[in-house]
């Protein structure tokens, strides 16, 4: 949750994203293993949606001026684990 808040998302969007992530990667919170996703703007729903990471699509959306927020669950998990082990933040 803190990751998305630091990326500039509001609390409602961050909560919705966390819920989507739990549905798509339920093992993340037990194992630390997770896929790579990104938040992309969806014109139809006029909101950000969590989709599987696709480098070409991310580059194309950035080139079009659309927001792309990486959500690499394995990286997020390792950062949280490291902070917990070192007693930081």
The first five atom37 places (N, CA, C, CB, O) and aatype in JSON, in Angstrom:
{
  "aatype": [20, 20, 20, 20, 20, 20, 20, 20, 20, 20, 20, 20, 20, 20, 20, 20, 20, 20, 20, 20, 20, 20, 20, 20, 20, 20, 20, 20, 20, 20, 20, 20, 20, 20, 20, 20, 20, 20, 20, 20, 20, 20, 20, 20, 20, 20, 20, 20, 20, 20, 20, 20, 20, 20, 20, 20, 20, 20, 20, 20, 20, 20, 20, 20, 20, 20, 20, 20, 20, 20, 20, 20, 20, 20, 20, 20, 20, 20, 20, 20, 20, 20, 20, 20, 20, 20, 20, 20, 20],
  "atom_mask": [
    [1, 1, 1, 1, 1],
    [1, 1, 1, 1, 1],
    [1, 1, 1, 1, 1],
    [1, 1, 1, 1, 1],
    [1, 1, 1, 1, 1],
    [1, 1, 1, 1, 1],
    [1, 1, 1, 1, 1],
    [1, 1, 1, 1, 1],
    [1, 1, 1, 1, 1],
    [1, 1, 1, 1, 1],
    [1, 1, 1, 1, 1],
    [1, 1, 1, 1, 1],
    [1, 1, 1, 1, 1],
    [1, 1, 1, 1, 1],
    [1, 1, 1, 1, 1],
    [1, 1, 1, 1, 1],
    [1, 1, 1, 1, 1],
    [1, 1, 1, 1, 1],
    [1, 1, 1, 1, 1],
    [1, 1, 1, 1, 1],
    [1, 1, 1, 1, 1],
    [1, 1, 1, 1, 1],
    [1, 1, 1, 1, 1],
    [1, 1, 1, 1, 1],
    [1, 1, 1, 1, 1],
    [1, 1, 1, 1, 1],
    [1, 1, 1, 1, 1],
    [1, 1, 1, 1, 1],
    [1, 1, 1, 1, 1],
    [1, 1, 1, 1, 1],
    [1, 1, 1, 1, 1],
    [1, 1, 1, 1, 1],
    [1, 1, 1, 1, 1],
    [1, 1, 1, 1, 1],
    [1, 1, 1, 1, 1],
    [1, 1, 1, 1, 1],
    [1, 1, 1, 1, 1],
    [1, 1, 1, 1, 1],
    [1, 1, 1, 1, 1],
    [1, 1, 1, 1, 1],
    [1, 1, 1, 1, 1],
    [1, 1, 1, 1, 1],
    [1, 1, 1, 1, 1],
    [1, 1, 1, 1, 1],
    [1, 1, 1, 1, 1],
    [1, 1, 1, 1, 1],
    [1, 1, 1, 1, 1],
    [1, 1, 1, 1, 1],
    [1, 1, 1, 1, 1],
    [1, 1, 1, 1, 1],
    [1, 1, 1, 1, 1],
    [1, 1, 1, 1, 1],
    [1, 1, 1, 1, 1],
    [1, 1, 1, 1, 1],
    [1, 1, 1, 1, 1],
    [1, 1, 1, 1, 1],
    [1, 1, 1, 1, 1],
    [1, 1, 1, 1, 1],
    [1, 1, 1, 1, 1],
    [1, 1, 1, 1, 1],
    [1, 1, 1, 1, 1],
    [1, 1, 1, 1, 1],
    [1, 1, 1, 1, 1],
    [1, 1, 1, 1, 1],
    [1, 1, 1, 1, 1],
    [1, 1, 1, 1, 1],
    [1, 1, 1, 1, 1],
    [1, 1, 1, 1, 1],
    [1, 1, 1, 1, 1],
    [1, 1, 1, 1, 1],
    [1, 1, 1, 1, 1],
    [1, 1, 1, 1, 1],
    [1, 1, 1, 1, 1],
    [1, 1, 1, 1, 1],
    [1, 1, 1, 1, 1],
    [1, 1, 1, 1, 1],
    [1, 1, 1, 1, 1],
    [1, 1, 1, 1, 1],
    [1, 1, 1, 1, 1],
    [1, 1, 1, 1, 1],
    [1, 1, 1, 1, 1],
    [1, 1, 1, 1, 1],
    [1, 1, 1, 1, 1],
    [1, 1, 1, 1, 1],
    [1, 1, 1, 1, 1],
    [1, 1, 1, 1, 1],
    [1, 1, 1, 1, 1],
    [1, 1, 1, 1, 1],
    [1, 1, 1, 1, 1]
  ],
  "atom_positions": [
    [[0.82, -1.19, 0.0], [0.0, 0.0, 0.0], [0.87, 1.26, 0.0], [-0.94, -0.01, 1.21], [0.62, 2.21, -0.75]],
    [[1.89, 1.26, 0.84], [2.77, 2.43, 0.92], [3.44, 2.7, -0.42], [3.83, 2.23, 2.01], [3.66, 3.86, -0.79]],
    [[3.77, 1.63, -1.15], [4.42, 1.79, -2.45], [3.56, 2.65, -3.38], [4.68, 0.42, -3.1], [4.05, 3.58, -4.02]],
    [[2.27, 2.33, -3.45], [1.39, 3.08, -4.36], [1.14, 4.49, -3.87], [0.06, 2.35, -4.54], [0.99, 5.41, -4.68]],
    [[1.08, 4.67, -2.58], [0.91, 6.02, -2.04], [2.13, 6.88, -2.36], [0.67, 5.98, -0.52], [1.99, 8.07, -2.67]],
    [[3.33, 6.3, -2.3], [4.53, 7.06, -2.64], [4.6, 7.34, -4.14], [5.78, 6.32, -2.19], [5.3, 8.27, -4.56]],
    [[3.9, 6.56, -4.95], [3.86, 6.79, -6.39], [2.84, 7.87, -6.76], [3.54, 5.49, -7.12], [2.69, 8.22, -7.93]],
    [[2.13, 8.39, -5.76], [1.2, 9.47, -6.01], [-0.25, 9.06, -6.15], [1.6, 10.17, -7.22], [-1.1, 9.89, -6.46]],
    [[-0.55, 7.79, -5.93], [-1.94, 7.35, -6.01], [-2.67, 7.75, -4.73], [-2.03, 5.82, -6.23], [-2.08, 7.82, -3.66]],
    [[-3.96, 8.0, -4.86], [-4.72, 8.31, -3.66], [-5.08, 7.01, -2.93], [-6.0, 9.12, -4.01], [-4.86, 5.91, -3.46]],
    [[-5.61, 7.14, -1.73], [-5.88, 5.97, -0.89], [-6.86, 5.0, -1.55], [-6.43, 6.42, 0.47], [-6.66, 3.79, -1.47]],
    [[-7.9, 5.51, -2.2], [-8.9, 4.64, -2.83], [-8.29, 3.8, -3.95], [-10.06, 5.47, -3.38], [-8.55, 2.6, -4.04]],
    [[-7.49, 4.42, -4.79], [-6.86, 3.7, -5.9], [-5.84, 2.7, -5.35], [-6.17, 4.7, -6.88], [-5.76, 1.57, -5.84]],
    [[-5.08, 3.09, -4.35], [-4.1, 2.18, -3.74], [-4.79, 0.97, -3.12], [-3.27, 2.92, -2.68], [-4.3, -0.16, -3.25]],
    [[-5.91, 1.18, -2.46], [-6.67, 0.08, -1.85], [-7.21, -0.86, -2.92], [-7.82, 0.63, -0.99], [-7.12, -2.08, -2.77]],
    [[-7.76, -0.3, -3.98], [-8.31, -1.11, -5.07], [-7.19, -1.93, -5.74], [-9.02, -0.21, -6.11], [-7.39, -3.09, -6.1]],
    [[-6.03, -1.32, -5.9], [-4.89, -2.01, -6.51], [-4.41, -3.14, -5.62], [-3.75, -1.03, -6.77], [-4.11, -4.23, -6.12]],
    [[-4.34, -2.91, -4.33], [-3.94, -3.96, -3.4], [-4.91, -5.14, -3.45], [-3.84, -3.41, -1.97], [-4.5, -6.3, -3.4]],
    [[-6.2, -4.84, -3.54], [-7.2, -5.9, -3.64], [-7.02, -6.72, -4.92], [-8.62, -5.3, -3.59], [-7.07, -7.95, -4.89]],
    [[-6.79, -6.03, -6.05], [-6.56, -6.72, -7.32], [-5.31, -7.6, -7.23], [-6.4, -5.71, -8.48], [-5.3, -8.73, -7.71]],
    [[-4.27, -7.07, -6.59], [-3.03, -7.81, -6.47], [-3.24, -9.07, -5.64], [-1.95, -6.94, -5.85], [-2.72, -10.13, -5.99]],
    [[-3.97, -8.98, -4.56], [-4.24, -10.15, -3.72], [-5.03, -11.2, -4.48], [-5.01, -9.74, -2.46], [-4.83, -12.4, -4.28]],
    [[-5.93, -10.77, -5.36], [-6.71, -11.71, -6.16], [-5.85, -12.39, -7.22], [-7.89, -11.0, -6.83], [-6.02, -13.58, -7.49]],
    [[-4.93, -11.65, -7.82], [-4.12, -12.19, -8.91], [-2.89, -12.95, -8.42], [-3.68, -11.06, -9.82], [-2.43, -13.88, -9.08]],
    [[-2.36, -12.58, -7.26], [-1.14, -13.2, -6.73], [-1.31, -13.53, -5.25], [0.08, -12.26, -6.93], [-0.63, -12.95, -4.42]],
    [[-2.21, -14.46, -4.91], [-2.47, -14.75, -3.49], [-1.26, -15.3, -2.75], [-3.6, -15.72, -3.37], [-1.17, -15.16, -1.53]],
    [[-0.33, -15.92, -3.44], [0.85, -16.5, -2.8], [1.88, -15.45, -2.39], [1.5, -17.48, -3.73], [2.77, -15.74, -1.58]],
    [[1.78, -14.25, -2.92], [2.79, -13.23, -2.64], [3.0, -13.02, -1.16], [2.38, -11.92, -3.28], [4.14, -12.92, -0.7]],
    [[1.93, -12.96, -0.41], [2.04, -12.61, 0.99], [2.55, -13.76, 1.84], [0.7, -12.16, 1.51], [2.87, -13.57, 3.02]],
    [[2.64, -14.95, 1.27], [3.18, -16.1, 1.98], [4.58, -16.46, 1.52], [2.27, -17.29, 1.8], [5.41, -16.89, 2.33]],
    [[4.86, -16.28, 0.25], [6.1, -16.81, -0.3], [7.11, -15.76, -0.74], [5.79, -17.68, -1.44], [8.3, -16.04, -0.81]],
    [[6.64, -14.57, -1.04], [7.53, -13.56, -1.58], [7.73, -13.69, -3.08], [8.85, -13.64, -0.91], [8.44, -12.9, -3.69]],
    [[7.09, -14.68, -3.66], [7.18, -14.85, -5.1], [5.98, -14.14, -5.73], [7.21, -16.37, -5.5], [4.85, -14.25, -5.26]],
    [[6.24, -13.44, -6.76], [5.15, -12.75, -7.42], [5.57, -12.33, -8.81], [4.7, -11.55, -6.61], [6.75, -12.24, -9.13]],
    [[4.58, -12.06, -9.6], [4.83, -11.67, -10.97], [5.13, -10.2, -11.1], [3.67, -12.02, -11.84], [5.21, -9.46, -10.11]],
    [[5.29, -9.8, -12.32], [5.53, -8.39, -12.62], [4.31, -7.84, -13.33], [6.82, -8.19, -13.48], [3.86, -8.38, -14.34]],
    [[3.79, -6.78, -12.78], [2.59, -6.14, -13.3], [2.89, -4.67, -13.52], [1.39, -6.33, -12.34], [3.97, -4.17, -13.21]],
    [[1.9, -3.98, -14.05], [1.98, -2.54, -14.19], [0.58, -1.97, -14.11], [2.68, -2.13, -15.52], [-0.4, -2.62, -14.49]],
    [[0.5, -0.77, -13.61], [-0.77, -0.05, -13.6], [-0.81, 0.81, -14.85], [-0.94, 0.81, -12.31], [0.09, 1.61, -15.1]],
    [[-1.87, 0.62, -15.64], [-2.05, 1.36, -16.89], [-3.4, 2.06, -16.89], [-1.94, 0.42, -18.11], [-4.36, 1.61, -16.26]],
    [[-3.45, 3.15, -17.61], [-4.7, 3.89, -17.74], [-5.63, 3.16, -18.7], [-4.43, 5.33, -18.23], [-5.22, 2.79, -19.8]],
    [[-6.88, 2.97, -18.28], [-7.9, 2.34, -19.12], [-8.91, 3.42, -19.49], [-8.6, 1.12, -18.39], [-9.63, 3.93, -18.63]],
    [[-8.96, 3.78, -20.78], [-9.87, 4.84, -21.23], [-11.33, 4.47, -21.04], [-9.61, 5.15, -22.7], [-12.16, 5.34, -20.75]],
    [[-11.66, 3.19, -21.2], [-13.06, 2.77, -21.08], [-13.6, 2.96, -19.67], [-13.21, 1.31, -21.48], [-14.7, 3.47, -19.47]],
    [[-12.81, 2.54, -18.67], [-13.27, 2.66, -17.28], [-12.8, 3.96, -16.64], [-12.77, 1.47, -16.45], [-13.21, 4.31, -15.53]],
    [[-11.92, 4.67, -17.35], [-11.34, 5.91, -16.86], [-10.69, 5.73, -15.49], [-12.42, 7.0, -16.8], [-10.9, 6.51, -14.56]],
    [[-9.89, 4.65, -15.41], [-9.18, 4.37, -14.16], [-7.93, 3.56, -14.47], [-10.09, 3.61, -13.16], [-7.74, 3.08, -15.59]],
    [[-7.09, 3.43, -13.47], [-5.9, 2.59, -13.61], [-6.29, 1.14, -13.41], [-4.79, 3.01, -12.61], [-7.14, 0.83, -12.57]],
    [[-5.67, 0.26, -14.19], [-5.94, -1.16, -14.0], [-4.61, -1.91, -13.9], [-6.81, -1.73, -15.16], [-3.62, -1.53, -14.52]],
    [[-4.62, -2.97, -13.11], [-3.45, -3.8, -12.91], [-3.41, -4.86, -13.99], [-3.45, -4.43, -11.5], [-4.31, -5.7, -14.08]],
    [[-2.37, -4.84, -14.83], [-2.22, -5.81, -15.91], [-0.82, -6.42, -15.85], [-2.48, -5.15, -17.31], [0.09, -5.85, -15.24]],
    [[-0.66, -7.57, -16.48], [0.65, -8.21, -16.51], [1.64, -7.31, -17.26], [0.56, -9.6, -17.18], [1.29, -6.68, -18.26]],
    [[2.86, -7.27, -16.75], [3.88, -6.4, -17.33], [4.18, -6.79, -18.77], [5.14, -6.45, -16.49], [4.4, -7.95, -19.09]],
    [[4.2, -5.77, -19.63], [4.54, -5.95, -21.03], [5.38, -4.74, -21.42], [3.26, -6.09, -21.94], [4.87, -3.63, -21.52]],
    [[6.67, -4.98, -21.64], [7.62, -3.89, -21.88], [7.21, -3.03, -23.07], [9.01, -4.45, -22.1], [7.24, -1.8, -22.99]],
    [[6.85, -3.66, -24.17], [6.49, -2.91, -25.37], [5.27, -2.02, -25.14], [6.23, -3.87, -26.54], [5.22, -0.87, -25.59]],
    [[4.28, -2.56, -24.44], [3.08, -1.77, -24.17], [3.41, -0.61, -23.23], [1.98, -2.64, -23.56], [2.89, 0.49, -23.4]],
    [[4.26, -0.86, -22.25], [4.65, 0.21, -21.33], [5.34, 1.34, -22.07], [5.57, -0.34, -20.23], [5.04, 2.51, -21.84]],
    [[6.26, 0.99, -22.96], [6.98, 2.01, -23.74], [6.02, 2.78, -24.63], [8.09, 1.36, -24.58], [6.12, 4.0, -24.74]],
    [[5.1, 2.07, -25.27], [4.13, 2.73, -26.16], [3.23, 3.68, -25.37], [3.27, 1.68, -26.88], [2.97, 4.8, -25.82]],
    [[2.76, 3.24, -24.2], [1.9, 4.11, -23.4], [2.66, 5.33, -22.9], [1.32, 3.34, -22.22], [2.12, 6.44, -22.89]],
    [[3.9, 5.13, -22.48], [4.71, 6.28, -22.05], [4.94, 7.25, -23.2], [6.07, 5.8, -21.49], [4.89, 8.47, -23.01]],
    [[5.18, 6.71, -24.39], [5.38, 7.56, -25.56], [4.12, 8.37, -25.89], [5.77, 6.7, -26.77], [4.21, 9.47, -26.43]],
    [[2.96, 7.8, -25.55], [1.68, 8.5, -25.77], [1.34, 9.44, -24.62], [0.56, 7.49, -25.95], [0.29, 10.1, -24.64]],
    [[2.21, 9.52, -23.61], [1.97, 10.41, -22.49], [1.04, 9.85, -21.43], [1.41, 11.69, -22.99], [0.52, 10.59, -20.6]],
    [[0.82, 8.54, -21.45], [-0.06, 7.91, -20.48], [0.74, 7.4, -19.28], [-0.84, 6.75, -21.12], [1.92, 7.06, -19.42]],
    [[0.12, 7.36, -18.1], [0.86, 6.89, -16.92], [1.09, 5.38, -16.95], [0.1, 7.27, -15.65], [0.22, 4.61, -17.36]],
    [[2.26, 4.99, -16.52], [2.62, 3.58, -16.37], [3.35, 3.46, -15.03], [3.52, 3.06, -17.58], [4.38, 4.1, -14.82]],
    [[2.81, 2.64, -14.14], [3.43, 2.46, -12.83], [3.82, 0.99, -12.69], [2.47, 2.9, -11.68], [2.95, 0.12, -12.69]],
    [[5.12, 0.71, -12.57], [5.53, -0.69, -12.44], [5.14, -1.25, -11.07], [7.05, -0.82, -12.64], [5.24, -0.57, -10.06]],
    [[4.69, -2.48, -11.07], [4.33, -3.18, -9.83], [5.01, -4.54, -9.91], [2.74, -3.32, -9.66], [4.41, -5.53, -10.33]],
    [[6.26, -4.58, -9.49], [7.04, -5.81, -9.53], [7.01, -6.39, -8.14], [8.5, -5.56, -10.01], [7.79, -6.0, -7.26]],
    [[6.11, -7.34, -7.95], [5.81, -7.85, -6.62], [7.02, -8.46, -5.93], [4.71, -8.86, -6.7], [7.18, -8.32, -4.72]],
    [[7.87, -9.14, -6.67], [9.05, -9.74, -6.06], [9.99, -8.67, -5.52], [9.79, -10.62, -7.07], [10.62, -8.87, -4.48]],
    [[10.1, -7.55, -6.2], [10.96, -6.45, -5.75], [10.35, -5.77, -4.52], [11.17, -5.41, -6.89], [11.06, -5.48, -3.56]],
    [[9.05, -5.53, -4.55], [8.37, -4.91, -3.41], [8.52, -5.81, -2.18], [6.88, -4.66, -3.73], [8.83, -5.32, -1.09]],
    [[8.3, -7.09, -2.36], [8.4, -8.02, -1.23], [9.81, -8.02, -0.65], [8.01, -9.45, -1.68], [9.97, -7.98, 0.57]],
    [[10.83, -8.05, -1.49], [12.2, -8.09, -0.97], [12.55, -6.8, -0.24], [13.19, -8.34, -2.11], [13.31, -6.83, 0.73]],
    [[12.03, -5.66, -0.69], [12.28, -4.39, 0.01], [11.62, -4.4, 1.38], [11.76, -3.2, -0.83], [12.22, -3.98, 2.37]],
    [[10.39, -4.87, 1.44], [9.68, -4.94, 2.72], [10.41, -5.89, 3.66], [8.22, -5.39, 2.53], [10.62, -5.57, 4.83]],
    [[10.79, -7.05, 3.15], [11.5, -8.04, 3.96], [12.82, -7.46, 4.49], [11.76, -9.32, 3.14], [13.15, -7.66, 5.66]],
    [[13.55, -6.77, 3.65], [14.82, -6.17, 4.05], [14.63, -5.14, 5.15], [15.51, -5.53, 2.85], [15.39, -5.09, 6.11]],
    [[13.6, -4.31, 5.0], [13.33, -3.29, 6.03], [12.92, -3.91, 7.35], [12.25, -2.35, 5.56], [13.3, -3.43, 8.41]],
    [[12.15, -4.98, 7.27], [11.75, -5.66, 8.5], [12.94, -6.3, 9.2], [10.69, -6.72, 8.2], [13.03, -6.28, 10.43]],
    [[13.86, -6.88, 8.42], [15.02, -7.53, 9.0], [16.02, -6.53, 9.59], [15.71, -8.39, 7.95], [16.69, -6.82, 10.58]],
    [[16.11, -5.35, 8.98], [17.05, -4.34, 9.47], [16.42, -3.38, 10.46], [17.63, -3.56, 8.31], [17.11, -2.56, 11.08]],
    [[15.1, -3.47, 10.62], [14.41, -2.59, 11.57], [14.15, -1.19, 11.05], [15.19, -2.5, 12.82], [13.85, -0.3, 11.84]],
    [[14.26, -0.98, 9.74], [14.0, 0.34, 9.17], [12.52, 0.51, 8.85], [14.83, 0.55, 7.89], [11.8, -0.45, 8.6]],
    [[12.09, 1.78, 8.88], [10.84, 2.25, 8.42], [9.64, 1.53, 8.6], [10.93, 2.46, 7.19], [8.57, 1.99, 8.19]]
  ]
}
